[in-house]
Amino acid sequence: MNRTRVFLICFFLPLLFQSAGCAAVQPAPTPTQTLTPTPTFPLPEGAIIFEIEPTRKFAGTITGQGGTAIIMANMSTGGEAQWAPFVQAADKQKFTLITFNYLQPDYSGAPQAVLTILARLREVGYKRVICMGSSLGVSACGAISREPEMVGLVSIAGPNLTGVNSSTYPKLYIAAEGDRISEDTATDYRSAAEPKQLVLYKDTSMHGTTLFYSQYRDQIIKALVDFVNGLP
């Protein structure tokens, strides 16, 4: 073996072992993982986005961490802030309060919003739901009135409410006596199954949640708080 051949073997042989050693310690590639968010109960407090479809979403707010959810469906105007007096008074340890703004504030969009919210509550694991509607919101609550999670319903100056008459959970009907809608509210009350309660406020025609800013503010808030607290 000539000197040139010996030199080449001595030169390249260590490099081959070094290369093999490096290859041996290379970490195996980690497979890519797709993580699916796990629903949490109760829903975290703060802003929330509800999705009807990927391109149709609406915003809401979660307040409280209680085991019973209260969906508050708005009048056609005013937005979720109209429920602030009741949200402030409600027991945040006992209830999860859901306010929201309609994507479409009409007799088609409002029920769809409440159905979407109920679906999200089911996904998370809520078993007890109260729906509290004002004016248009009463029709929205009607969309879920026969669902198994329902344990109570509040109608504040709502139009004729269908689907609730045979429901045996407690129901509270409220209106201003001078509001023309009060006749519909009283009719719904008379046709509803027990247990039920009707409260008509005299000497005012204020509609729906505007009653929170009437002379009956304290009375109506107390009536709502007593109702939800007294549900079995």
NUZAMI-300836 format. One record per residue: residue in three letters; residue number from 1; x, y, z of N, C-alpha, C in turn. Coordinates in steps of 0.001 Angstrom, whole numbers, padded with zeros to 6 digits, always signed. Example, Ala and Ser with C-alpha at 12.3 -4.5 7.8 and 13.67 -1.06 7.14 Angstrom:
     r     k     neast    nnorth       nup    caeast   canorth      caup     ceast    cnorth       cup
   ALA     1   +013190   -005690   +007800   +012300   -004500   +007800   +013200   -003300   +007800
   SER     2   +012850   -002250   +007080   +013670   -001060   +007140   +012900   +000030   +007870
// end
This chain:
     r     k     neast    nnorth       nup    caeast   canorth      caup     ceast    cnorth       cup
   MET     1   +000873   -001182   +000000   +000000   +000000   +000000   +000906   +001228   +000000
   ASN     2   +000749   +002055   -001021   +001624   +003214   -001123   +001229   +004288   -000126
   ARG     3   +002104   +005242   +000032   +001887   +006282   +001038   +000639   +007118   +000761
   THR     4   +000374   +007396   -000523   -000805   +008217   -000855   -002085   +007538   -000431
   ARG     5   -002187   +006196   -000677   -003401   +005456   -000321   -003580   +005408   +001191
   VAL     6   -002468   +005177   +001909   -002525   +005141   +003364   -002988   +006489   +003908
   PHE     7   -002503   +007550   +003317   -002869   +008892   +003777   -004365   +009144   +003602
   LEU     8   -004885   +008742   +002434   -006303   +008976   +002161   -007189   +008190   +003114
   ILE     9   -006818   +006940   +003416   -007598   +006128   +004351   -007569   +006751   +005737
   CYS    10   -006403   +007154   +006171   -006279   +007761   +007506   -007036   +009089   +007604
   PHE    11   -007129   +009787   +006467   -007787   +011093   +006490   -009318   +010976   +006509
   PHE    12   -009864   +010077   +005645   -011325   +009999   +005485   -012011   +009091   +006492
   LEU    13   -011285   +008098   +007050   -011917   +007157   +007962   -012483   +007838   +009212
   PRO    14   -011768   +008715   +009890   -012353   +009429   +011049   -013573   +010273   +010679
   LEU    15   -013552   +010854   +009468   -014687   +011671   +009050   -015944   +010840   +008881
   LEU    16   -015772   +009605   +008374   -016925   +008718   +008206   -017547   +008365   +009542
   PHE    17   -016718   +008052   +010546   -017235   +007718   +011876   -017908   +008920   +012520
   GLN    18   -017313   +010083   +012319   -017900   +011309   +012891   -019267   +011585   +012293
   SER    19   -019392   +011406   +010961   -020660   +011637   +010280   -021724   +010655   +010751
   ALA    20   -021328   +009392   +010897   -022268   +008370   +011362   -022722   +008663   +012772
   GLY    21   -021793   +009154   +013609   -022147   +009487   +014986   -023146   +010615   +015054
   CYS    22   -022984   +011623   +014217   -023901   +012752   +014203   -025292   +012316   +013759
   ALA    23   -025337   +011426   +012747   -026624   +010949   +012261   -027353   +010169   +013336
   ALA    24   -026581   +009467   +014169   -027206   +008617   +015177   -027892   +009415   +016265
   VAL    25   -027414   +010640   +016526   -027985   +011409   +017628   -029041   +012413   +017169
   GLN    26   -029357   +012448   +015860   -030387   +013376   +015393   -031745   +012965   +015958
   PRO    27   -032511   +013899   +016568   -033815   +013544   +017128   -034827   +013210   +016032
   ALA    28   -035716   +012271   +016349   -036765   +011906   +015400   -037742   +013059   +015253
   PRO    29   -038257   +013286   +014045   -039207   +014392   +013858   -040463   +014183   +014696
   THR    30   -040948   +015262   +015306   -042162   +015201   +016123   -043382   +015347   +015237
   PRO    31   -044352   +014405   +015333   -045544   +014532   +014494   -046343   +015788   +014836
   THR    32   -046905   +016428   +013819   -047715   +017624   +014024   -049041   +017243   +014657
   GLN    33   -049454   +017965   +015718   -050697   +017677   +016411   -051674   +018831   +016256
   THR    34   -052933   +018494   +016042   -053993   +019493   +015997   -054797   +019379   +017273
   LEU    35   -054816   +020431   +018083   -055496   +020396   +019368   -056883   +020997   +019249
   THR    36   -057875   +020280   +019736   -059248   +020774   +019757   -059540   +021355   +021123
   PRO    37   -059960   +022623   +021223   -060243   +023214   +022538   -061293   +022408   +023292
   THR    38   -061037   +022176   +024564   -061987   +021457   +025409   -062954   +022444   +026035
   PRO    39   -064271   +022225   +025856   -065235   +023144   +026479   -065054   +023185   +027983
   THR    40   -065188   +024352   +028566   -065036   +024494   +030012   -066359   +024901   +030631
   PHE    41   -066611   +024386   +031827   -067824   +024726   +032579   -067400   +025309   +033914
   PRO    42   -067945   +026439   +034314   -068868   +027279   +033534   -068136   +028104   +032492
   LEU    43   -068879   +028755   +031626   -068258   +029629   +030636   -067464   +030729   +031339
   PRO    44   -066287   +031061   +030840   -065501   +032130   +031480   -066179   +033481   +031328
   GLU    45   -066027   +034302   +032350   -066632   +035632   +032310   -065948   +036525   +031284
   GLY    46   -066719   +037454   +030745   -066177   +038409   +029793   -066849   +038300   +028436
   ALA    47   -066227   +038905   +027447   -066777   +038926   +026091   -066764   +037525   +025487
   ILE    48   -067767   +037242   +024672   -067875   +035947   +023994   -068451   +036181   +022606
   ILE    49   -068049   +035339   +021655   -068588   +035391   +020303   -069380   +034107   +020056
   PHE    50   -070627   +034256   +019637   -071465   +033117   +019272   -071502   +033019   +017753
   GLU    51   -071449   +031789   +017259   -071366   +031578   +015816   -072588   +030819   +015308
   ILE    52   -073379   +031483   +014477   -074489   +030816   +013796   -073937   +029993   +012645
   GLU    53   -073100   +030632   +011858   -072355   +030017   +010767   -070977   +030683   +010761
   PRO    54   -070001   +030109   +010055   -068665   +030734   +010046   -068662   +032205   +009654
   THR    55   -069606   +032616   +008832   -069643   +034021   +008403   -070724   +034824   +009118
   ARG    56   -071405   +034207   +010081   -072489   +034897   +010800   -072280   +034720   +012297
   LYS    57   -071742   +035759   +012920   -071398   +035706   +014334   -071965   +036926   +015053
   PHE    58   -072214   +036776   +016345   -072681   +037915   +017126   -072022   +037882   +018500
   ALA    59   -071908   +039057   +019093   -071158   +039211   +020332   -072078   +039182   +021543
   GLY    60   -071525   +038734   +022655   -072251   +038730   +023916   -071304   +038913   +025080
   THR    61   -071854   +038829   +026282   -071060   +038989   +027500   -071520   +037962   +028525
   ILE    62   -070558   +037317   +029168   -070829   +036362   +030243   -070515   +037030   +031570
   THR    63   -071485   +036983   +032492   -071290   +037524   +033838   -071721   +036460   +034832
   GLY    64   -070872   +036191   +035827   -071219   +035189   +036821   -070691   +033815   +036457
   GLN    65   -070672   +032927   +037449   -070106   +031591   +037276   -071004   +030513   +037869
   GLY    66   -072293   +030763   +037898   -073223   +029826   +038513   -073598   +028665   +037613
   GLY    67   -074207   +027644   +038204   -074566   +026445   +037472   -075812   +026573   +036628
   THR    68   -076641   +027584   +036881   -077848   +027825   +036080   -077607   +029021   +035175
   ALA    69   -077853   +028835   +033880   -077630   +029913   +032912   -078918   +030697   +032701
   ILE    70   -078784   +032022   +032612   -079922   +032888   +032288   -079614   +033597   +030970
   ILE    71   -080377   +033264   +029936   -080259   +033944   +028646   -081199   +035138   +028663
   MET    72   -080689   +036325   +028370   -081505   +037540   +028371   -081645   +038072   +026954
   ALA    73   -082838   +037895   +026403   -083103   +038262   +025011   -083700   +039670   +024934
   ASN    74   -083079   +040513   +024136   -083385   +041943   +024097   -084679   +042287   +023368
   MET    75   -085102   +043527   +023577   -086057   +044154   +022671   -085352   +044357   +021330
   SER    76   -086083   +044829   +020334   -085466   +045032   +019015   -084473   +046179   +019017
   THR    77   -084572   +047066   +019999   -083614   +048170   +020131   -083039   +048171   +021540
   GLY    78   -081866   +048736   +021672   -081297   +048920   +022999   -080071   +048096   +023294
   GLY    79   -079925   +046932   +022666   -078731   +046125   +022882   -078677   +045487   +024260
   GLU    80   -077577   +044773   +024508   -077465   +043990   +025743   -077384   +044848   +027001
   ALA    81   -077009   +046116   +026868   -076881   +046984   +028042   -078210   +047206   +028745
   GLN    82   -079322   +046939   +028069   -080638   +047169   +028678   -080879   +046285   +029896
   TRP    83   -080117   +045177   +030013   -080289   +044259   +031132   -079395   +044592   +032325
   ALA    84   -078627   +045659   +032231   -077633   +045975   +033267   -078219   +046032   +034681
   PRO    85   -079393   +046629   +034905   -079916   +046674   +036280   -080154   +045290   +036880
   PHE    86   -080661   +044350   +036062   -080870   +042997   +036581   -079543   +042262   +036747
   VAL    87   -078642   +042400   +035786   -077337   +041734   +035881   -076617   +042163   +037150
   GLN    88   -076699   +043435   +037465   -076041   +043947   +038665   -076636   +043334   +039933
   ALA    89   -077946   +043070   +039932   -078628   +042587   +041139   -078580   +041072   +041300
   ALA    90   -078377   +040340   +040225   -078460   +038876   +040263   -077279   +038263   +041013
   ASP    91   -077496   +037072   +041547   -076477   +036329   +042284   -075479   +035712   +041304
   LYS    92   -074253   +036244   +041282   -073244   +035797   +040323   -072654   +034436   +040678
   GLN    93   -072845   +033992   +041910   -072370   +032669   +042302   -073376   +031588   +041909
   LYS    94   -074623   +031963   +041801   -075680   +031002   +041494   -075983   +030921   +040002
   PHE    95   -075757   +032040   +039293   -076167   +032106   +037891   -075012   +032512   +036976
   THR    96   -075059   +031995   +035741   -074255   +032506   +034641   -075197   +033317   +033767
   LEU    97   -074952   +034612   +033662   -075852   +035508   +032940   -075292   +035802   +031551
   ILE    98   -076126   +035607   +030536   -075693   +035803   +029155   -076492   +036924   +028520
   THR    99   -075827   +038029   +028220   -076428   +039100   +027433   -075762   +039099   +026073
   PHE   100   -076429   +039678   +025080   -075881   +039626   +023722   -076543   +040669   +022852
   ASN   101   -075957   +040911   +021697   -076523   +041818   +020708   -076954   +041009   +019491
   TYR   102   -078177   +041238   +019030   -078669   +040492   +017881   -077831   +040776   +016638
   LEU   103   -077580   +039733   +015877   -077036   +039927   +014541   -078141   +040437   +013616
   GLN   104   -079359   +039965   +013873   -080519   +040310   +013054   -081717   +040490   +013986
   PRO   105   -082067   +041731   +014362   -083109   +041974   +015366   -084523   +041934   +014796
   ASP   106   -084968   +040734   +014396   -086332   +040583   +013902   -086853   +039215   +014321
   TYR   107   -088066   +038877   +013863   -088704   +037647   +014335   -088089   +036380   +013745
   SER   108   -087127   +036521   +012872   -086360   +035381   +012377   -085006   +035297   +013074
   GLY   109   -084323   +036434   +013133   -082972   +036449   +013689   -082913   +036274   +015194
   ALA   110   -083879   +036844   +015919   -083840   +036771   +017381   -083949   +035330   +017898
   PRO   111   -084931   +034536   +017429   -084968   +033140   +017873   -083715   +032359   +017486
   GLN   112   -083169   +032645   +016322   -081960   +031950   +015889   -080795   +032232   +016830
   ALA   113   -080711   +033456   +017319   -079644   +033812   +018256   -079772   +033016   +019552
   VAL   114   -081000   +032932   +020082   -081202   +032209   +021344   -080937   +030718   +021165
   LEU   115   -081328   +030160   +020033   -081035   +028750   +019748   -079523   +028513   +019690
   THR   116   -078803   +029461   +019109   -077341   +029346   +019016   -076700   +029390   +020401
   ILE   117   -077196   +030280   +021258   -076667   +030380   +022615   -076942   +029096   +023390
   LEU   118   -078154   +028557   +023266   -078477   +027318   +023962   -077578   +026184   +023499
   ALA   119   -077298   +026117   +022219   -076403   +025071   +021703   -075017   +025179   +022329
   ARG   120   -074530   +026392   +022509   -073212   +026594   +023143   -073254   +026173   +024609
   LEU   121   -074346   +026495   +025298   -074480   +026093   +026696   -074510   +024576   +026831
   ARG   122   -075189   +023910   +025927   -075215   +022446   +025936   -073822   +021868   +025732
   GLU   123   -073099   +022447   +024786   -071754   +021972   +024482   -070861   +022030   +025718
   VAL   124   -071018   +023081   +026488   -070195   +023263   +027680   -070656   +022367   +028828
   GLY   125   -071967   +022100   +028890   -072457   +021199   +029923   -073513   +021758   +030857
   TYR   126   -074118   +022899   +030517   -075193   +023443   +031354   -076437   +022565   +031239
   LYS   127   -077040   +022261   +032376   -078253   +021437   +032424   -079493   +022241   +032793
   ARG   128   -079309   +023465   +033288   -080421   +024313   +033729   -080320   +025674   +033044
   VAL   129   -081410   +026062   +032374   -081427   +027322   +031620   -082736   +028058   +031899
   ILE   130   -082629   +029359   +032128   -083769   +030262   +032231   -083696   +031206   +031040
   CYS   131   -084828   +031473   +030408   -084838   +032476   +029343   -085687   +033648   +029795
   MET   132   -085118   +034839   +029674   -085763   +036072   +030099   -085829   +036982   +028877
   GLY   133   -087033   +037206   +028355   -087169   +037986   +027138   -087986   +039241   +027338
   SER   134   -087654   +040270   +026572   -088401   +041519   +026601   -088847   +041851   +025187
   SER   135   -090160   +042059   +024989   -090714   +042415   +023689   -090317   +041377   +022642
   LEU   136   -089538   +041750   +021635   -089056   +040793   +020635   -088382   +039593   +021295
   GLY   137   -087682   +039839   +022396   -086965   +038767   +023082   -087864   +037675   +023626
   VAL   138   -089142   +038002   +023873   -090076   +036971   +024330   -090287   +035932   +023234
   SER   139   -090419   +036392   +022000   -090532   +035458   +020874   -089262   +034627   +020734
   ALA   140   -088116   +035252   +021000   -086852   +034519   +020946   -086833   +033404   +021982
   CYS   141   -087298   +033706   +023193   -087359   +032682   +024235   -088318   +031560   +023858
   GLY   142   -089368   +031909   +023109   -090317   +030893   +022680   -089674   +029796   +021854
   ALA   143   -088565   +030113   +021181   -087889   +029125   +020336   -087274   +027987   +021146
   ILE   144   -086995   +028239   +022431   -086381   +027191   +023246   -087282   +026789   +024412
   SER   145   -088537   +027225   +024379   -089422   +027054   +025538   -089682   +025592   +025895
   ARG   146   -089545   +024692   +024952   -089817   +023277   +025219   -088544   +022438   +025320
   GLU   147   -087417   +023084   +025347   -086158   +022336   +025434   -085967   +021778   +026846
   PRO   148   -085315   +020622   +026970   -085236   +019952   +028278   -084461   +020715   +029342
   GLU   149   -083586   +021627   +028938   -082810   +022393   +029917   -083619   +023494   +030598
   MET   150   -084753   +023855   +030031   -085516   +024996   +030534   -086105   +024715   +031917
   VAL   151   -085841   +025645   +032853   -086395   +025523   +034210   -087222   +026748   +034596
   GLY   152   -087264   +027770   +033734   -088030   +028963   +034030   -088035   +029916   +032851
   LEU   153   -089094   +030733   +032758   -089211   +031686   +031655   -089834   +032972   +032161
   VAL   154   -089285   +034105   +031697   -089820   +035427   +032036   -090217   +036133   +030744
   SER   155   -091462   +036600   +030689   -091966   +037359   +029550   -092241   +038784   +030005
   ILE   156   -091474   +039737   +029464   -091678   +041152   +029786   -092249   +041840   +028553
   ALA   157   -093554   +042125   +028596   -094227   +042838   +027505   -093996   +042179   +026164
   GLY   158   -094258   +040885   +026122   -094049   +040166   +024881   -095321   +039993   +024078
   PRO   159   -095167   +039807   +022762   -096324   +039464   +021927   -096774   +038046   +022268
   ASN   160   -097871   +037608   +021680   -098364   +036269   +021985   -097253   +035237   +021857
   LEU   161   -097089   +034453   +022907   -095986   +033500   +023006   -096527   +032098   +022771
   THR   162   -096059   +031462   +021722   -096513   +030111   +021410   -095524   +029084   +021941
   GLY   163   -096012   +027888   +022184   -095133   +026792   +022584   -094895   +026673   +024064
   VAL   164   -095416   +027611   +024866   -095142   +027604   +026291   -096332   +027119   +027114
   ASN   165   -097514   +027159   +026537   -098748   +026931   +027285   -098740   +025669   +028137
   SER   166   -098197   +024580   +027608   -098234   +023310   +028333   -097004   +023077   +029202
   SER   167   -096049   +023999   +029181   -094813   +023808   +029946   -095100   +023930   +031442
   THR   168   -094540   +023027   +032222   -094870   +022974   +033657   -093803   +023605   +034547
   TYR   169   -092783   +024212   +033972   -091830   +024959   +034793   -092422   +026333   +035103
   PRO   170   -091924   +027035   +036119   -092490   +028341   +036502   -092317   +029398   +035413
   LYS   171   -093309   +030274   +035314   -093308   +031338   +034312   -093755   +032642   +034966
   LEU   172   -093091   +033729   +034604   -093416   +035051   +035140   -093740   +035977   +033978
   TYR   173   -094916   +036610   +034036   -095365   +037533   +032991   -095432   +038939   +033587
   ILE   174   -094777   +039895   +032902   -094684   +041273   +033395   -095011   +042235   +032260
   ALA   175   -095727   +043302   +032582   -095976   +044372   +031602   -096474   +045610   +032322
   ALA   176   -096349   +046749   +031655   -096981   +047980   +032135   -098443   +047942   +031732
   GLU   177   -099321   +048308   +032633   -100758   +048234   +032359   -101154   +049113   +031178
   GLY   178   -100460   +050230   +031004   -100782   +051137   +029900   -100125   +050773   +028586
   ASP   179   -099291   +049741   +028563   -098647   +049279   +027332   -099663   +048437   +026559
   ARG   180   -099868   +048740   +025287   -100865   +047995   +024514   -100532   +046505   +024445
   ILE   181   -099252   +046169   +024582   -098836   +044763   +024538   -099277   +044024   +025804
   SER   182   -099661   +044760   +026831   -100037   +044097   +028079   -101211   +043149   +027883
   GLU   183   -102081   +043428   +026917   -103198   +042525   +026644   -102698   +041168   +026165
   ASP   184   -101676   +041185   +025293   -101083   +039920   +024834   -100425   +039187   +025994
   THR   185   -099736   +039939   +026840   -099062   +039335   +027985   -100075   +038666   +028911
   ALA   186   -101189   +039355   +029174   -102226   +038794   +030039   -102877   +037574   +029401
   THR   187   -103062   +037604   +028077   -103633   +036454   +027377   -102724   +035236   +027491
   ASP   188   -101422   +035466   +027317   -100457   +034365   +027460   -100491   +033790   +028867
   TYR   189   -100587   +034672   +029835   -100644   +034221   +031223   -101859   +033326   +031457
   ARG   190   -103023   +033751   +030987   -104246   +032983   +031227   -104201   +031607   +030571
   SER   191   -103549   +031501   +029419   -103517   +030224   +028707   -102381   +029309   +029155
   ALA   192   -101465   +029831   +029957   -100300   +029049   +030384   -100657   +028092   +031517
   ALA   193   -099954   +026985   +031550   -100130   +026018   +032634   -099452   +026529   +033900
   GLU   194   -099930   +026098   +035033   -099285   +026415   +036309   -097925   +025694   +036380
   PRO   195   -096997   +026242   +037175   -097052   +027470   +037983   -096780   +028711   +037125
   LYS   196   -097442   +029811   +037473   -097303   +031036   +036694   -097659   +032225   +037571
   GLN   197   -097195   +033403   +037145   -097465   +034627   +037888   -097568   +035781   +036910
   LEU   198   -098499   +036698   +037152   -098669   +037879   +036310   -098519   +039132   +037162
   VAL   199   -097691   +040069   +036683   -097508   +041359   +037368   -097727   +042464   +036345
   LEU   200   -098743   +043320   +036580   -099017   +044469   +035732   -098785   +045744   +036545
   TYR   201   -097973   +046643   +036022   -097645   +047880   +036726   -098563   +049000   +036260
   LYS   202   -099242   +049616   +037202   -100233   +050647   +036902   -099580   +052009   +036638
   ASP   203   -100364   +052861   +036000   -099981   +054267   +035798   -098691   +054434   +035011
   THR   204   -098440   +053525   +034106   -097299   +053674   +033207   -097568   +052900   +031923
   SER   205   -096977   +053381   +030840   -097087   +052679   +029555   -095697   +052297   +029042
   MET   206   -094709   +052375   +029898   -093336   +052074   +029484   -093232   +050617   +029042
   HIS   207   -092476   +050405   +027983   -092465   +049104   +027310   -091205   +048299   +027633
   GLY   208   -091410   +047039   +027928   -090292   +046115   +028077   -089311   +046522   +029152
   THR   209   -088035   +046422   +028835   -086993   +046709   +029820   -086857   +048194   +030139
   THR   210   -087589   +049065   +029437   -087578   +050476   +029859   -088232   +050623   +031230
   LEU   211   -088956   +049596   +031682   -089519   +049611   +033037   -088422   +049673   +034104
   PHE   212   -087216   +049253   +033751   -086098   +049368   +034695   -085829   +050827   +035056
   TYR   213   -086301   +051748   +034234   -086035   +053166   +034443   -087317   +053931   +034760
   SER   214   -088302   +053193   +035245   -089566   +053799   +035661   -089605   +053912   +037178
   GLN   215   -090722   +054373   +037700   -090888   +054446   +039158   -090966   +053068   +039795
   TYR   216   -091081   +052048   +038943   -091187   +050680   +039451   -089848   +049926   +039392
   ARG   217   -088766   +050656   +039163   -087444   +050035   +039000   -087154   +049005   +040088
   ASP   218   -087224   +049408   +041334   -086870   +048503   +042430   -087822   +047309   +042503
   GLN   219   -089093   +047558   +042233   -090082   +046479   +042312   -089858   +045419   +041238
   ILE   220   -089594   +045870   +040007   -089430   +044900   +038926   -088135   +044107   +039088
   ILE   221   -087075   +044779   +039535   -085820   +044055   +039752   -085984   +043020   +040863
   LYS   222   -086679   +043394   +041924   -086937   +042445   +043013   -087780   +041269   +042527
   ALA   223   -088797   +041560   +041692   -089639   +040488   +041166   -088816   +039493   +040346
   LEU   224   -087896   +039994   +039534   -087058   +039121   +038713   -086082   +038319   +039568
   VAL   225   -085450   +038983   +040527   -084493   +038299   +041390   -085193   +037229   +042221
   ASP   226   -086341   +037567   +042789   -087086   +036592   +043600   -087513   +035398   +042740
   PHE   227   -087901   +035672   +041507   -088353   +034586   +040628   -087226   +033600   +040346
   VAL   228   -086078   +034103   +039891   -084988   +033181   +039523   -084416   +032484   +040756
   ASN   229   -084366   +033198   +041893   -083844   +032572   +043115   -084780   +031486   +043636
   GLY   230   -086074   +031619   +043352   -087046   +030670   +043889   -087294   +029467   +043016
   LEU   231   -086635   +029375   +041871   -086866   +028238   +040984   -086341   +026944   +041596
   PRO   232   -087115   +025865   +041492   -086653   +024588   +042054   -085480   +024013   +041266
// end
